[in-house]
Amino acid sequence: MSVKPLFKDFKLEHDVLADRFILEYQTVNDFGKETGNKSHLEASSLEDLIQRVIQSHSEAAAGFERLKHKQTKFTETVTQKKEASDGRE
């Protein structure tokens, strides 16, 4: 079983002069095509960087969840209108 990559161009650096940890990556879809913008996160410690990654993931999941529920409502509204126009209420 092969595992599909979820991202490409992954880079984790420690800028010693600025005392910053920098994480950059590009997410890809199931076909390897880039999705969205390249992610760039900076933090003063690895712990803070991990917290930022988790926050970013949580916000993306919440946004997808909102979109999913909005799409469901849209589908239901279109179906209800069609049934009403067909006289099947």
N, C-alpha and C positions, 0 to 999 in steps of 0.2 A: 504494500500500500504506500503510495507516494503522498507526501504532504504538500499542499499548495502553499506557496509563500503568501503572506498577508501584507508584506511591505517589501520595499527595495530601497537601495541607497541608504541603508542604516549606518549612522555614524554617531558614536558617543565619544566626546572629547572632554578633557579637563584642561581648561585654560588657566595655567598656573599664574600668569601675570594678573589676570582679572579675578582669580580664585572663583571661577564659575565652571559648572558642569553643563555641557551643551549636548542635547540629543536632537538629531534630525533624522527623519525618515519620510518615505512616500508610501502611502497605502495603495494597494492594488485590488482589483476585483478578481473574480474566479478565473478570468481569462488572462490575467497578468497586466491588464490595462490600468494605468494610473487613475486614481479616483481622488477628487478634491485637490486641495493645495498641499504642498509639502509641509509636514509638521516640524516646528522648531520650538523646543522648550529649553529654558535656561533656569538654573538654580544654583544656590551657593553651596549646597551639599547633596550627596547622593540621596539621602533621606527626603529632602525637599523635592528633588527631581522625581523620585518615585511617587510622592504625593501629587505632583503636578500631572504625571502620567495617569494616575488613577482618577483625578479630577477630570481630566480631558476625556477619558474613556466614559466616565459616568455622565458627563454632559452630552456626549455623542449618543449614548444609549437612551438617555432621556429624550433627546431630540427625535430619535428614530421612533420611540414609543409614542410621542405626540403626533408625529406624522402618520404612524400606523392607525391611531385612533381617529384622526381627522379623515384619512382615506376611507376607513370603514363607514364613517358617518356620511361621507360624500356618496359612496356606493349605495348605502341604504336610501338616501334621498333620491337619487336617480331612479332606483328600483321602485320606490313608492310613487314617484311622479308617473312612471311608465304604467304601473298598475292602475293608477287613478285615471289616466287617459284611456286605458283599455276598459275601464268600468269594472275593475276587479277589486276595488278597495276592500 
